[in-house]
Structure formats: C-alpha cells, structure tokens
Amino acid sequence: MTVTDELVHVVLVEWADGAPTDVAEQATRLSRQHLPRIDGVLSVSSGESVGGEQLEAGFEWMLVVRFRDRAALDGYLPHPSHQPVSAYLRDASARVVVFDIAA
C-alpha cells in the first residue's frame, strides 16, 4: 500500500427540524460552487445516502473533500470560500460530525 500526503475530510449532517425542504440540494450546490476554489482541494463530493443498509444513525447528508496535503486542509477552514458552506451547514443542522483521514 502506498501512503500519500492526501487527506480526506468527511462531514456528516443531520438537518434541524424546520430546515428548508431543499436543504440538501442547497448544501450540495454551495459545496460544489465554493469549495473547489480553495487551493489544494482535489475533489468535492456530497449528497444524501443512496445505500440500502439504513445505518446512517440519523445523518442525512455527507460532504467529502479530498485535499492535496495537510497544509491544504489547514488552509481550508479559514478560507473565504469555505465560509458560505460552513455557515449554511451550521444554521441548518442539528448535529454535525467531522472526520479527517490520511488517504
């Protein structure tokens, strides 16, 4: 197995009661519009679970961002293009889990 410097950032979201009916679509649109502008972002994927296991434990939407390296991940949180996405998720969510791994 080859180890790379790449990191994968996973965000799981449970929407708040009263969130707009198109909350997942808006979160996906914002993520795909803004996050690729950040230096070091290699890919952005997001959406609702399509699996049949039904083991989501209440989480309804997931964001996966692949970064070139640790420096790119470190620059992501304060980056202006991250702010509209994080603000939207913060306002619309009841619960969020973030998990980062080496790819």
KEMI-260780 format. One record per atom (N, C-alpha, C, O): residue in one letter; x, y, z. Coordinates in steps of 0.2 Angstrom, whole numbers, plus 2048, in hexadecimal, padded with zeros to 3 digits. Layout:
BEGIN
aXYZ...
***
This chain:
BEGIN
m8047FA800m800800800m804806800m809807804t80380B7FCt8068117FBt803817800t7FD8187FFv80781A804v80481F808v806826804v80B827802t80182A804t801831800t801836806t7FF83580Bd80283C804d801842808d7F9844808d7F784880Ce7F5841804e7EE843803e7EA842809e7EC83D80Dl7E684680Bl7E1845811l7DA84580El7D8849809v7D5842811v7CE842810v7CB844816v7CB84281Bh7C6849815h7C284D81Ah7BB84B819h7B884C813v7B884881Ev7B184581Dv7AD849822v7AF84A828v7A784B820v7A384F824v79C84C823v79984B81El799849829l792846829l78E84B82Dl78F84E832v78884C82Av78385182Cv77C84E82Dv77984A829e779850833e77284F834e76F855834e77185A838w76A856830w76785D82Fw76285E835w75F85A838a762865837a75D86783Ca75686683Ba754867835d752866840d74B86683Ed74986D83Cd74C87283Eg74586D837g743873834g74887682Eg74787B82Ba74D87282Da752874827a74E874821a749870820p75087881Cp74C878815p74C871812p75086D813t74787080Et74686A80Bt74B868806t74D863804d74F86E803d75486D7FEd75B86D802d76086F7FEv75B86C808v76186E80Cv767869809v76D86C809a766863808a76C85F805a76E8627FEa7748627FDe7698637FAe76B8667F3e76F86C7F4e77486E7F0q76D8717F8q7718777F9q7788767FCq77C8797FAa778871801a77F870804a78386D7FEa78986F7FEt7818697FAt7858667F5t78786B7F0t78C86B7EEr78286F7EEr7848757E9r7898797ECr78E87B7E8l78887C7F2l78D8807F5l79487D7F5l7998807F4s7948767F7s79B8737F8s79E8727F1s7A48737F1r79A8707ECr79D8707E6r79F8767E2r7A48777DEq79C87B7E4q79D8827E1q7A38857E5q7A88887E1h7A48857EBh7A98897EFh7AF8857F1h7B58877F0l7AF87E7F3l7B587B7F5l7BA8797F0l7C087A7F2p7B88787EAp7BE8777E5p7C287D7E4p7C787C7E1r7C08837E6r7C48897E5r7CA8897EAr7CF88D7E9i7CA8857EFi7CF8857F4i7D58817F1i7D587C7EFd7DB8847F2d7E18817F0d7E287B7F4d7E287B7FAg7E48767F0g7E686F7F3g7E086A7F4g7E08657F6v7DA86D7F2v7D48687F2v7D48647EBv7D48677E6l7D485E7ECl7D585A7E6l7CE8577E3l7CD8567DDs7C98567E8s7C38547E6s7BE8567EBs7BF8567F1v7B78577E9v7B28587EEv7AC8547ECv7AA8547E6s7A98507F0s7A484B7EFs79F84D7F5s7A184D7FBs79884D7F3s79384D7F9s78D84B7F7s78B84A7F1g7898497FCg7828477FAg77F843800g782842805e7798417FEe77583C803e777835802e7798337FCs776831807s77882A806s773827801s76D828801v7768227FDv77281F7F8v7738177FAv7708137F6g7768157FFg77780E801g77180B804g76C80F806g770805805g76B802807g76C7FF80Fg7677FC811e771800811e7737FD818e76F80181Ee76D7FE823q76D80781Dq76A80B821q76D80B828q76A80A82Dl77480D828l77880D82El77B81482Fl780815831e77781982Ce77982082Ce779823833e77B829834a775820838a77582283Fa77282983Fa77482D843g76E82B83Bg76B83283Bg76E837836g76B83C835f774835834f77783A82Ff77483A828f773834826e77383F825e76F84081Fe773842819e771841813w77984581Aw77D848815w784847816w78684781Cm789846811m790845812m79484A80Dm79284A808l79984C810l79E85080Cl7A484D80Cl7A784B812v7A884C807v7AE849806v7B384D802v7B184F7FCv7B8850805v7BD854802v7C4851802v7C684F808r7C78507FDr7CE84D7FCr7D38537FBr7D28577F7f7D8853800f7DD858800f7E48557FEf7E58507FFr7E785A7FBr7EE8587F8r7F38567FEr7F78517FDd7F2859804d7F7858809d7F485C80Fd7EF85F80Fr7F785B815r7F585E81Br7F586681Br7F086981Ea7FA869817a7F9870817a7F3872813a7F0877815a7F186F80Ea7EA87080Ba7E4870810a7E0874810l7E486A814l7DF86A819l7DF86F81El7DA872820d7E5871820d7E6876825d7E387D822d7E1881826g7E487E81Cg7E2884819g7DB885817g7D888A816y7D887F817y7D187E815y7CC88281Ay7C7886818l7CD881820l7C8883825l7C788B825l7C288D825p7CD88F825p7CC896825p7CB89981Ep7CA89F81Eh7CB895819h7CB898812h7C489B811h7BF898813p7C48A180Ep7BD8A480Cp7B88A0809p7B28A0809s7BB89B804s7B6897800s7B3891805s7AE88E802h7B689080Ah7B388B80Fh7AD88E813h7A988A815q7AE894814q7A9898819q7A2897817q79E89681Bp7A0898810p79889780Fp796890810p79088F812v79A88B80Fv798884810v798883817v79388081As79D88581Bs79C883823s797887826s79488482Aa79588D824a790891827a78988E825a78588D82Ay78888B81Fy78288881Dy781882821y77C881824l78687E822l786877825l78587982Dl780875830r78887E830r78787F837r780881838r77D87F83Dd77D886834d776888835d771883834d76C883837a77287E82Fa76D87982Da76D873831a76986E830s773872835s77486B837s77286A83Fs77286F843a770864841a76F863848a77585F84Ba777860851r77985C846r77F858849r784857843r78185683Dv78A858844v78F85883Fv795854842v797854848v79884F83Ev79E84B840v7A384D83Av7A184C834v7A984E83Cv7AE84F837v7B484A839v7B684983Ff7B6847834f7BC842834f7C184282Ff7BF843829d7C7843830d7CC84482Bd7D183E82Cd7D383B831i7D383B826i7D7835825i7DC836820i7DC83A81Ba7E2833821a7E783381Ca7E582E816a7E2829818a7E6830810a7E382C80Aa7E8827809a7E7823804
***
